[in-house]
Amino acid sequence: MSDIEKREQYTSEGVPTITSAHRPASKVPNRLGNPGPLGLFSFASTTLILSFYNCAVRGIADPNVVVGMALGVGGLAQLLAGMWEFASGNTFGATGFWLSFAALYVPGSGIADAYHGKTAEFENALGIYLITWFLVTFLLLIASLRRNLGLISLFFFLTITFMLLAISKFTGNLAINKAGGGVGILTALIAYYVGLAELLIRDESWFTLPLGVIPRRID
């Protein structure tokens, strides 16, 4: 008699039971929540503050106060949300830029200090930085075209925001910088909406928000 047969047991009705020796391994249920709202709210909040500064609201022209948000909320929280998106199998959601932006203005990093007395050079360097993120965001816009209208709108206006801010750095035109801030505020509001729509789960909420689902491609 084989070892498996020796380990076989029978019920009172004579029906053999499956022992742990040849029972398939059970799958552990995935208890990971949706990290999307955390990433979207973090992005939206930091973008909203910086966009207000770009619009010179209340006479603010120096963006350094946003560094705390860019590090702790737009940066760390969005980084964690992105890693959890990876764990959930969503490569698309694991993106963000705020930590790199914060590094430019963190006291002691030496990045901004290296351009002391070279304002034009620093502005051009920021323009190159922003135009690079314009290209990355444009690629994300293309990737979002089969997702939903909420994400498409978010990446469309974010692409425009980066483009306007880059142009303002290259040209020194404050009006274009304010325009970029205005579009950035709209982008942040869209991000809040998309984040809330993902947070309002049908089985746990009184209502849901539409995101404009796009039909899946049929091969």
C-alpha positions as CSV (number, residue, x, y, z in Angstrom):
1,M,0.0,0.0,0.0
2,S,1.3,3.4,-0.9
3,D,2.0,6.2,1.6
4,I,-1.0,8.2,0.3
5,E,-3.3,5.2,0.6
6,K,-2.1,4.7,4.2
7,R,-3.0,8.3,5.0
8,E,-6.4,8.0,3.5
9,Q,-9.2,8.0,6.0
10,Y,-12.9,7.2,5.6
11,T,-16.1,8.7,6.8
12,S,-18.8,6.7,8.6
13,E,-20.4,6.3,5.2
14,G,-17.3,4.8,3.7
15,V,-16.4,7.8,1.6
16,P,-12.7,8.5,1.5
17,T,-11.6,12.0,2.8
18,I,-8.7,14.0,1.3
19,T,-5.9,14.4,3.9
20,S,-3.5,17.4,4.0
21,A,-0.9,15.2,2.3
22,H,-2.7,15.6,-1.1
23,R,-5.0,18.5,-0.5
24,P,-4.2,21.5,-2.8
25,A,-2.7,24.5,-1.0
26,S,-5.3,27.1,-0.2
27,K,-4.9,30.6,-1.5
28,V,-4.6,33.4,1.0
29,P,-7.2,36.1,0.2
30,N,-5.8,39.5,-0.9
31,R,-6.6,41.9,1.8
32,L,-4.8,44.9,0.2
33,G,-7.1,47.8,-0.2
34,N,-7.2,50.2,-3.2
35,P,-4.2,52.5,-3.0
36,G,-5.5,54.7,-5.8
37,P,-7.3,57.3,-3.7
38,L,-4.2,57.8,-1.5
39,G,-2.0,58.5,-4.5
40,L,-4.6,60.7,-6.2
41,F,-5.4,62.8,-3.1
42,S,-1.7,63.2,-2.3
43,F,-1.0,64.3,-5.9
44,A,-4.1,66.6,-6.0
45,S,-3.3,68.3,-2.6
46,T,0.3,69.1,-3.5
47,T,-0.6,70.1,-7.0
48,L,-3.3,72.5,-5.8
49,I,-1.0,74.3,-3.4
50,L,1.8,74.7,-5.9
51,S,-0.7,75.9,-8.6
52,F,-2.0,78.5,-6.2
53,Y,1.5,79.7,-5.8
54,N,2.1,79.8,-9.5
55,C,-1.0,81.9,-9.8
56,A,0.5,84.3,-7.2
57,V,-2.6,83.9,-5.0
58,R,-2.3,86.3,-2.0
59,G,0.9,87.7,-3.5
60,I,2.9,84.4,-3.0
61,A,5.7,84.0,-5.6
62,D,8.2,81.7,-3.7
63,P,7.1,78.1,-3.9
64,N,9.3,76.8,-1.0
65,V,6.4,76.3,1.4
66,V,5.2,73.4,-0.8
67,V,8.4,71.5,-0.1
68,G,6.8,69.9,3.0
69,M,3.8,68.7,1.0
70,A,6.0,67.5,-1.8
71,L,8.1,65.5,0.6
72,G,5.6,64.0,3.0
73,V,2.3,63.9,1.0
74,G,2.9,64.3,-2.7
75,G,6.3,62.5,-2.3
76,L,6.2,59.8,0.4
77,A,2.5,59.0,0.4
78,Q,2.4,58.8,-3.4
79,L,5.5,56.6,-3.4
80,L,3.9,54.2,-1.0
81,A,0.7,54.2,-3.0
82,G,2.7,53.5,-6.1
83,M,4.4,50.5,-4.5
84,W,1.1,49.2,-3.3
85,E,-0.2,49.7,-6.9
86,F,2.6,47.5,-8.1
87,A,1.6,44.8,-5.5
88,S,-2.0,45.1,-6.8
89,G,-0.7,44.5,-10.4
90,N,-1.3,48.1,-11.5
91,T,1.9,49.3,-13.1
92,F,0.1,52.4,-14.5
93,G,-0.7,53.7,-11.1
94,A,2.9,53.4,-9.8
95,T,4.1,56.8,-11.0
96,G,4.9,60.1,-9.5
97,F,7.3,63.1,-9.6
98,W,6.9,65.1,-6.4
99,L,10.0,63.7,-4.5
100,S,12.3,64.8,-7.4
101,F,10.6,68.3,-7.4
102,A,11.0,68.7,-3.6
103,A,14.7,67.8,-3.9
104,L,15.3,71.0,-6.0
105,Y,14.2,73.2,-3.1
106,V,15.2,71.3,0.0
107,P,17.6,73.5,2.0
108,G,21.0,71.8,2.1
109,S,20.5,69.8,-1.0
110,G,22.7,72.2,-2.8
111,I,20.7,72.0,-6.1
112,A,19.2,75.5,-6.0
113,D,22.3,76.9,-4.3
114,A,24.5,75.8,-7.2
115,Y,22.7,78.4,-9.4
116,H,23.2,81.3,-7.0
117,G,23.6,84.4,-9.1
118,K,22.6,82.5,-12.2
119,T,18.9,83.1,-12.3
120,A,18.5,82.7,-16.1
121,E,20.5,79.4,-16.1
122,F,18.3,78.1,-13.2
123,E,15.1,79.0,-15.0
124,N,16.3,77.2,-18.2
125,A,17.3,74.2,-16.1
126,L,13.8,74.1,-14.5
127,G,12.4,74.4,-18.1
128,I,14.2,71.3,-19.2
129,Y,13.1,69.5,-16.0
130,L,9.4,70.5,-16.7
131,I,9.5,69.7,-20.4
132,T,10.8,66.2,-19.5
133,W,7.8,65.6,-17.3
134,F,5.6,67.0,-20.0
135,L,6.9,64.1,-22.2
136,V,6.4,61.5,-19.5
137,T,2.8,62.8,-18.8
138,F,2.0,62.8,-22.5
139,L,3.0,59.1,-22.6
140,L,0.8,58.4,-19.6
141,L,-2.0,60.2,-21.4
142,I,-1.7,57.8,-24.3
143,A,-1.7,54.9,-21.9
144,S,-4.9,56.2,-20.2
145,L,-6.9,56.3,-23.4
146,R,-8.4,52.8,-22.8
147,R,-9.1,53.4,-19.1
148,N,-11.8,56.0,-18.3
149,L,-12.6,59.6,-19.1
150,G,-11.6,60.7,-15.6
151,L,-8.0,59.6,-16.0
152,I,-7.9,60.8,-19.6
153,S,-9.0,64.3,-18.4
154,L,-6.5,64.2,-15.5
155,F,-3.5,63.4,-17.7
156,F,-4.6,65.8,-20.5
157,F,-4.7,68.8,-18.3
158,L,-1.6,67.7,-16.4
159,T,0.2,67.6,-19.8
160,I,-1.0,71.1,-20.6
161,T,0.1,72.2,-17.1
162,F,3.7,71.0,-17.6
163,M,3.9,72.5,-21.0
164,L,2.8,75.9,-19.9
165,L,5.1,75.9,-16.9
166,A,8.0,74.8,-19.0
167,I,7.3,77.6,-21.6
168,S,7.1,80.1,-18.8
169,K,10.5,79.1,-17.5
170,F,12.1,79.3,-20.9
171,T,10.6,82.7,-21.7
172,G,10.3,84.3,-18.3
173,N,6.6,85.1,-19.1
174,L,4.7,85.4,-15.8
175,A,1.3,85.4,-17.6
176,I,2.1,81.9,-19.0
177,N,3.2,80.8,-15.5
178,K,-0.1,82.0,-14.1
179,A,-2.0,80.2,-16.9
180,G,-0.1,77.0,-16.0
181,G,-1.1,77.5,-12.4
182,G,-4.7,77.9,-13.4
183,V,-4.7,74.7,-15.4
184,G,-2.9,73.0,-12.5
185,I,-5.8,74.0,-10.2
186,L,-8.2,72.4,-12.6
187,T,-6.0,69.3,-12.8
188,A,-5.9,69.0,-9.0
189,L,-9.7,69.3,-8.8
190,I,-10.1,66.5,-11.4
191,A,-7.6,64.3,-9.4
192,Y,-9.8,64.9,-6.3
193,Y,-12.8,63.8,-8.2
194,V,-11.2,60.6,-9.6
195,G,-9.8,59.8,-6.2
196,L,-13.2,60.2,-4.6
197,A,-14.8,58.1,-7.3
198,E,-12.4,55.3,-6.6
199,L,-13.0,55.7,-2.8
200,L,-16.8,55.4,-3.1
201,I,-17.2,51.7,-3.3
202,R,-20.7,50.6,-4.4
203,D,-21.2,48.1,-1.5
204,E,-19.9,50.6,1.1
205,S,-21.2,54.0,0.0
206,W,-24.5,55.8,-0.3
207,F,-23.7,56.8,-3.8
208,T,-21.0,56.5,-6.5
209,L,-19.4,58.9,-9.0
210,P,-19.1,58.1,-12.7
211,L,-15.7,58.0,-14.3
212,G,-16.8,57.5,-17.9
213,V,-16.0,53.9,-18.5
214,I,-14.6,53.2,-22.0
215,P,-15.6,49.8,-23.5
216,R,-12.9,47.2,-23.5
217,R,-11.3,46.2,-26.8
218,I,-12.6,43.0,-28.3
219,D,-10.0,40.9,-30.1
